[in-house]
Each structure stands twice: as C-alpha cells, then as structure tokens.
C-alpha cells in the first residue's frame, strides 16, 4: 500500500476554477495537489466560445449574476477583476479581442488559456493526479495538521484544506457529475436545486408546428420573463430551431425562466409596429406579410400572418383597426410557454448549487466546516452568457487561494510561537 501523501491543499476539479486556484495557491507557497477524473484537461475551456474561449467580460459585475443570495459574489468579483485577468494574459503574450458587448475572446485558440493555466500551475509547483478518481472524502474528527483524508486511484491523500471545484451538471459528455453536491451534503451543506441554464427552450409539437419550418432563421428581439427580482430582459439575437428557440436571447432568458412560466418576445424592439401599421393603412396598398417583412425576415412574416388566421394576401388597408391593433400587440409581445429546455446535454452552465448562505463570501469556506471550500460553478452563482461565468471561476478561485495562504501562514506563525 502506498504511503499517505500530505499537502497543504487538495483541489478536486481541474477546470477553470480549479486550475486558477491551484496556480495561485502554489505560487503563494502552499503545497498543492490538483485532482481530476478526466483524461483530458479543461475540456469545458477548450470547447467554449466556439473554440476561442470567451474568457471574461470587461463589464462583469455583481448585477450580471444570479443567486439565491445575490450579494454573495460581490467580494470575490471586486478583488479579482477582468482587468486582472487581462494582465495575466499580457504576461503570457496571449492576443485577444472584444467581440460583442464586452465579451473577450482569444485571437488564436482556447488552448492558449489552458496552456497559460498549466504554466501558472508549473510555476506554483502544483502536483497533478489526473486521470484520478476520488472515492471517499473524510474529515478526521480528532483534528491534526492534515484532517482531510481522500482515498483515490493514486492512493491516500491527506490535506490541511480541501477545495471542491468540480463544476455543475452541464454537458455530461465531457465529464460533468454531481460529485461536488454529494460532498457538500456529506458535510451538511444545503444545495439550491440545480437546473440547466444558458440552454435552448422547447415547445410542444402542436404549438411549434407553424414555426418548425423556420429552423435556422435568426433576428434580434427583446425577450423577457419573470417579475420583480426574478425578472430578466435582454435584447439579443434569437434563433429558430426544429423544436423551439435558441440563440443568445434564449440562452440568456433561460437562466431566469422556470418551468410553467411564459416568455415574451418583442420581434421588432426598436420599432413602434402599431403606429407603423396604422400609417401604412392610410398610405399603402401593400400586403400585410410584405409590410411586416420590413422588420422581420420574410419567412417569419409569412408564418406569422398565417398563424394569426389572416390571409397571406390580405392588404393592410383592408384590415379593421381592431385587427391591426391586435396584430401589433401580439408582434410586440409574443407570449409563449416553453414545455421544457434541451436539458443538461445542451446547457452551458448550471443554475443553483451549493447554498452560499453556508459559505464565506470572502474565503469561499464552509462556515460550519473549517478548511472546506467550494469555488466556481459548483456554487449557487450563475453568470449571464458572455464570459461572466469564467470571470466568476477566476475570481472565486483567487479569493479562495489567497485566503488559504493567509490561513496557513497564521497557522505556521502560531506553531512558531508555540515552539
């Protein structure tokens, strides 16, 4: 049997948060082991942003995150900003560009980010155990210098502190599991029910039949759902699919949507459709579908008119005011009730996770379980689409690493004083 290895910190999960935490903790002088069950490193980073990794958003702030405890993310985000991450990229000479609304991407490839994090870990002399499954986690009731005991494929590991960075349930084909939630429950932490987020929405076949043929069509819309603190509203591109709706607009609103709720779409958010229709009635003999095609793609205009029970050949001047008013209202407030989402297979992130009420916002440490930390997506903090979730990974990881370093230094100072 292999001898038990001892570390200051054991980090389980070598994704964005785990890699960053290991690198920073190692460079701050801690002896770190990074463990992951996957055979390939950081696959979620690799596939993100179409392979170019939307690694942050220059506008990232607390308002861009969802949580049962919205204030929780403020501390970490304030102490490690998008500019801090850009400084890190600069030191590694990684070229990047802004694509849309503050979204930052690598000029070359997501591999640049993975290589950078690997090099940062090397600088911190991080020990790797990968691929390596953690079978059990225990905390020695009697205390001791290394109270966290892990049994793994690579043997027994003991650590002063344990960091869970295993992510959520999204994209199971690249290794997502509920392991982090199980560890949280093992130590008495509550879980906010996880559900798919940043995910396409579906509609029942009969509701969607008039629009299924529009698959591949896209346009900019305003989408909204919910009320009060739970309300969401975005102006983004919408994409029709065979089974429902996708595109940035829907991915954004899906994080706010809950089963049973409706979503509302304004198909021409920058136009006053009702005023335009009444003006056209007074001045034009155009067919209604042709008129609507000024604001939306022609195929959608045709489908919309047909689904409204109007003749495709109807002329705007022939329609009663009531019909035009009703049409305009529906066009600006198309209300639909999804029957579900595309689920974990297509979800980019997980909403919900380890309840932040059980964690310190400054250190990401469990209040009732000293030395146990949760970072990144496993925590109930979910960012908008557009690089926000990576920024949470970086910020929560750095906050955790710095806190652990400070704690170990205090422990060492105390030991020196006793000796």
C-alpha atoms as one frame of an Amber mdcrd trajectory, in Angstrom:
protein
   0.000   0.000   0.000   1.258   3.453  -0.914   2.189   5.796   1.901  -0.244
   8.642   2.527   0.848  11.842   0.767   0.388  15.098   2.641  -0.428  18.504
   1.151  -1.447  21.925   2.358  -4.303  21.930  -0.148  -6.092  19.257  -2.170
  -8.188  20.647  -5.039 -10.684  18.348  -6.746 -11.606  19.517 -10.236  -9.122
  20.788 -12.831 -11.403  23.108 -14.765 -11.163  26.886 -14.904 -11.660  27.473
 -11.168  -9.554  24.536 -10.017  -6.611  25.373 -12.263  -6.606  29.023 -11.241
  -6.889  28.200  -7.547  -4.073  25.649  -7.736  -1.791  28.053  -9.599  -2.334
  30.968  -7.217  -2.153  28.841  -4.066   1.025  27.157  -5.275   2.672  30.452
  -6.138   1.793  31.725  -2.666   3.889  28.944  -1.210   1.356  26.219  -0.496
   1.972  22.581  -1.355  -0.929  21.804  -3.675  -2.283  18.664  -5.333  -4.796
  19.034  -8.170  -7.022  16.006  -8.832  -9.401  15.341 -11.720 -11.106  12.210
 -13.047 -10.942  13.303 -16.701  -8.291  12.084 -19.088  -8.140  15.428 -20.910
  -7.512  18.703 -19.137 -10.080  21.534 -19.038 -12.366  20.331 -21.792 -15.008
  22.960 -20.965 -12.466  25.728 -21.543 -11.431  24.042 -24.777 -14.920  23.975
 -26.316 -16.068  27.382 -25.055 -16.587  30.338 -27.330 -16.502  28.200 -30.447
 -13.008  27.054 -29.524 -11.687  30.545 -28.791 -12.802  30.772 -25.148 -14.933
  33.741 -24.127 -12.677  34.041 -21.081 -14.290  37.091 -19.425 -16.488  40.102
 -19.983 -14.954  43.522 -19.462 -18.240  44.701 -17.901 -18.551  41.885 -15.364
 -20.087  42.959 -12.069 -22.476  41.626  -9.422 -25.553  42.640 -11.460 -24.608
  40.048 -14.093 -25.040  37.077 -11.733 -27.988  35.075 -10.429 -28.104  33.516
  -6.979 -30.488  32.957  -4.101 -28.068  35.286  -2.291 -27.287  37.975  -4.923
 -24.796  39.873  -2.753 -22.541  36.853  -2.249 -20.451  37.295  -5.416 -19.543
  40.939  -4.741 -16.490  40.357  -2.584 -14.627  37.994  -4.910 -15.533  39.909
  -8.076 -14.298  43.182  -6.565 -10.936  41.689  -5.617 -10.156  39.996  -8.945
 -11.472  41.884 -11.956 -11.471  41.315 -15.724  -8.524  43.723 -15.908  -6.564
  41.476 -13.544  -7.145  38.525 -15.853  -6.111  40.606 -18.870  -2.878  41.456
 -17.063  -2.262  37.724 -16.682  -2.867  37.197 -20.409  -0.481  40.033 -21.129
   2.299  38.358 -19.161   1.811  35.274 -21.323   1.534  37.328 -24.524  -1.891
  35.953 -25.397  -3.669  38.067 -28.015  -7.371  38.738 -27.545 -10.213  40.793
 -28.946 -13.603  42.153 -27.898 -16.373  40.632 -29.974 -19.726  41.840 -28.692
 -20.935  43.766 -25.647 -17.756  43.371 -23.660 -17.201  39.685 -24.499 -13.484
  38.921 -24.762 -12.062  36.036 -26.816  -8.643  34.655 -27.676  -7.419  35.657
 -31.130  -5.985  32.198 -31.604  -7.478  29.360 -29.573  -8.849  28.326 -26.184
  -5.715  26.188 -25.932  -3.873  29.431 -25.142  -5.844  29.749 -21.893  -5.281
  26.099 -20.962  -1.544  26.343 -21.685  -1.331  29.540 -19.644  -3.020  27.941
 -16.636  -0.831  24.860 -16.958   2.279  27.056 -16.934   0.978  29.004 -13.953
   0.491  25.707 -12.108   4.029  24.673 -13.017   5.327  27.942 -11.583   3.494
  27.088  -8.373   4.955  23.538  -8.345   1.456  22.033  -8.335   1.296  18.231
  -8.076  -1.026  16.511 -10.560  -3.204  13.439 -10.135  -5.002  13.000 -13.437
  -6.874  10.982 -14.501  -7.654  10.055 -10.922 -10.974   9.317  -9.233 -11.606
  10.333  -5.639 -13.531   7.507  -4.000 -14.050   8.837  -0.481 -13.525  12.026
   1.472 -13.328  12.060   5.259 -12.534  14.578   7.940 -10.572  13.334  10.930
 -12.678  14.145  13.972  -9.595  14.265  16.174  -8.175  17.117  14.110  -4.469
  17.069  13.352  -2.439  19.040  10.859  -3.951  17.301   7.796  -7.567  16.450
   8.723  -8.959  15.873   5.213  -8.345  12.309   4.036  -9.041  11.272   0.443
  -8.892   7.773  -0.978  -8.108   7.943  -4.687  -6.911   5.856  -7.599  -3.469
   7.315  -6.866  -3.523   6.280  -3.211  -4.327   8.069   0.039  -4.020  11.839
   0.257  -4.188  13.986   3.383  -4.610  17.752   3.264  -4.973  20.691   5.593
  -7.620  22.133   3.312  -9.929  20.740   0.638 -11.272  22.732  -2.315 -14.199
  21.451  -4.374 -14.051  22.842  -7.919 -15.932  20.104  -9.756 -18.471  22.307
 -11.533 -22.136  21.593 -12.161 -24.173  19.148 -14.220 -23.970  20.837 -17.633
 -22.541  18.921 -20.616 -22.240  15.445 -19.057 -20.475  14.094 -22.157 -17.301
  15.901 -21.053 -17.465  14.519 -17.542 -19.906  16.614 -15.515 -21.220  14.846
 -12.394 -22.955  15.663  -9.109 -19.840  14.751  -7.081 -19.407  18.250  -5.647
 -23.003  18.351  -4.446 -22.610  14.966  -2.787 -19.560  16.169  -0.872 -21.429
  19.296   0.190 -24.318  17.223   1.518 -21.890  14.857   3.242 -20.676  17.802
   5.314 -24.145  19.181   5.980 -24.306  21.991   3.407 -27.600  22.730   1.660
 -27.966  22.668  -2.116 -30.074  25.082  -4.143 -31.743  22.758  -6.647 -29.570
  22.628  -9.785 -31.218  23.181 -13.145 -29.986  23.745 -16.698 -29.091  27.336
 -17.584 -27.931  29.085 -20.760 -29.905  26.427 -22.610 -32.290  26.325 -25.625
 -36.019  26.143 -24.871 -38.538  23.763 -26.422 -42.275  23.924 -27.152 -44.842
  21.183 -27.624 -45.189  19.943 -31.182 -48.650  21.408 -31.846 -47.683  24.877
 -30.583 -44.497  24.877 -32.604 -45.815  23.316 -35.833 -46.387  26.672 -37.628
 -42.795  27.711 -36.924 -40.811  24.457 -37.141 -40.072  25.180 -40.792 -38.228
  28.356 -39.803 -35.307  26.400 -38.327 -32.071  28.311 -38.873 -33.727  31.737
 -39.131 -32.410  34.431 -36.783 -33.241  38.006 -35.846 -32.705  40.459 -33.000
 -35.503  40.530 -30.428 -36.239  41.664 -26.914 -37.043  38.713 -24.650 -38.353
  38.830 -21.096 -39.742  36.656 -18.331 -40.434  36.723 -14.600 -41.327  39.509
 -12.211 -39.584  41.620  -9.610 -36.154  40.411  -8.504 -36.556  37.321 -10.670
 -37.307  39.253 -13.862 -34.990  39.080 -16.848 -34.946  41.144 -20.032 -32.433
  41.071 -22.891 -32.082  42.396 -26.432 -30.145  39.739 -28.300 -30.302  37.509
 -31.381 -32.951  34.786 -31.496 -32.547  31.526 -33.416 -35.433  29.297 -34.530
 -34.877  25.541 -34.244 -36.937  22.480 -35.211 -38.144  22.083 -31.637 -38.134
  25.629 -30.295 -35.888  28.626 -29.786 -32.191  29.155 -29.177 -29.572  31.828
 -29.807 -28.137  34.309 -27.300 -31.547  35.808 -26.441 -32.974  32.469 -25.360
 -29.812  31.253 -23.651 -29.843  34.437 -21.572 -33.500  34.260 -20.611 -33.346
  30.522 -19.875 -31.385  31.265 -16.702 -34.353  33.323 -15.448 -37.086  31.029
 -16.761 -38.663  28.403 -14.520 -40.944  25.554 -15.714 -44.522  26.709 -16.082
 -43.565  30.315 -16.842 -44.091  32.051 -20.156 -41.587  34.137 -22.059 -42.444
  37.257 -24.076 -40.796  38.297 -27.335 -40.806  41.692 -28.985 -39.992  40.841
 -32.593 -39.175  44.442 -33.523 -37.832  46.048 -30.331 -36.654  49.260 -31.979
 -39.917  49.989 -33.815 -43.452  51.110 -32.985 -45.291  48.493 -35.013 -48.789
  49.706 -34.175 -48.052  53.246 -35.349 -46.352  51.929 -38.481 -49.313  49.677
 -39.359 -51.850  52.497 -38.985 -49.683  54.813 -41.036 -49.407  52.144 -43.729
 -53.176  51.635 -43.689 -53.639  55.270 -44.597 -50.970  55.403 -47.274 -50.262
  51.936 -48.686 -51.856  49.059 -50.557 -49.127  46.575 -49.597 -49.860  43.049
 -48.482 -49.594  42.640 -44.718 -46.845  39.999 -44.909 -44.745  42.209 -47.186
 -45.166  45.099 -44.774 -44.104  43.029 -41.755 -41.043  41.882 -43.705 -39.647
  45.390 -43.152 -38.930  44.375 -39.555 -38.508  40.587 -39.607 -37.310  38.042
 -42.183 -39.889  37.383 -44.893 -40.329  33.725 -43.954 -41.219  34.711 -40.404
 -43.612  37.420 -41.639 -45.430  34.856 -43.804 -45.640  32.330 -40.975 -46.770
  34.992 -38.516 -49.628  36.199 -40.733 -50.745  32.634 -41.473 -50.687  31.702
 -37.790 -52.722  34.817 -36.975 -55.595  33.479 -39.077 -55.193  36.175 -41.712
 -54.845  35.626 -45.433 -51.279  35.966 -46.748 -52.804  38.148 -49.477 -54.530
  40.479 -47.027 -53.762  44.130 -47.679 -53.137  46.343 -44.701 -55.699  48.921
 -45.830 -58.431  46.250 -45.869 -57.998  45.229 -42.225 -60.105  46.736 -39.435
 -58.353  48.826 -36.823 -59.059  46.215 -34.137 -57.271  43.513 -36.145 -54.256
  45.746 -36.767 -54.065  46.735 -33.114 -54.283  43.098 -32.002 -51.651  42.078
 -34.537 -49.273  44.809 -33.416 -49.673  43.908 -29.756 -49.018  40.251 -30.474
 -45.997  41.135 -32.626 -44.528  43.240 -29.828 -45.498  40.842 -27.039 -45.477
  37.322 -28.461 -46.110  35.229 -25.372 -45.089  31.582 -25.396 -44.935  28.913
 -22.699 -41.990  26.511 -23.182 -42.659  22.886 -22.361 -39.076  22.467 -21.206
 -35.446  23.033 -22.114 -32.903  20.986 -24.045 -31.575  19.894 -20.655 -28.104
  19.176 -19.329 -26.895  17.925 -22.695 -27.131  21.415 -24.217 -26.902  23.627
 -21.117 -23.742  25.704 -20.964 -23.875  26.139 -17.192 -25.789  25.082 -14.085
 -28.060  27.391 -12.115 -28.176  26.544  -8.408 -25.578  24.587  -6.471 -24.011
  24.834  -3.035 -26.067  27.294  -0.992 -23.994  30.432  -0.497 -25.602  31.041
   2.889 -23.326  28.240   4.111 -20.147  29.857   2.717 -17.990  32.871   3.495
 -18.107  35.329   0.592 -14.531  36.390   1.386 -12.906  32.949   1.534 -15.437
  30.545  -0.086 -15.015  28.395   3.038 -17.881  26.470   4.614 -18.868  28.294
   7.794 -19.612  25.096   9.711 -16.754  23.031   8.257 -13.360  24.758   8.585
 -10.933  24.039   5.762 -13.584  23.021   3.232 -14.000  25.422   0.280 -16.282
  25.484  -2.790 -15.457  27.575  -5.883 -16.671  28.119  -9.428 -19.795  26.618
 -10.943 -20.478  24.187  -8.092 -21.574  27.231  -6.054 -25.009  28.866  -6.447
 -23.673  31.752  -8.540 -24.611  31.783 -12.236 -23.422  34.389 -14.708 -25.056
  35.704 -17.838 -23.958  34.483 -21.244 -20.827  36.253 -22.457 -17.787  35.410
 -20.338 -19.314  36.126 -16.940 -19.115  32.546 -15.691 -15.400  32.331 -16.426
 -14.876  35.578 -14.517 -16.640  34.040 -11.516 -14.365  30.991 -11.823 -11.224
  33.158 -11.822 -12.422  35.485  -9.048 -13.724  32.814  -6.669 -10.561  30.749
  -7.212  -8.222  33.643  -6.439 -10.216  34.674  -3.361 -10.063  31.107  -2.064
  -6.343  30.660  -2.798  -5.347  33.902  -1.110  -7.482  33.121   1.937  -5.933
  29.661   2.288  -2.427  31.087   2.044  -3.170  33.652   4.732  -4.695  30.985
   6.972  -1.750  28.614   6.622   0.674  31.451   7.329  -1.250  32.256  10.508
  -1.147  28.590  11.490   2.600  28.445  10.870   3.160  31.633  12.835   1.196
  30.161  15.693   3.260  26.998  15.560   6.486  29.019  15.608   5.259  30.963
  18.605   4.463  27.733  20.463   7.844  26.261  19.652
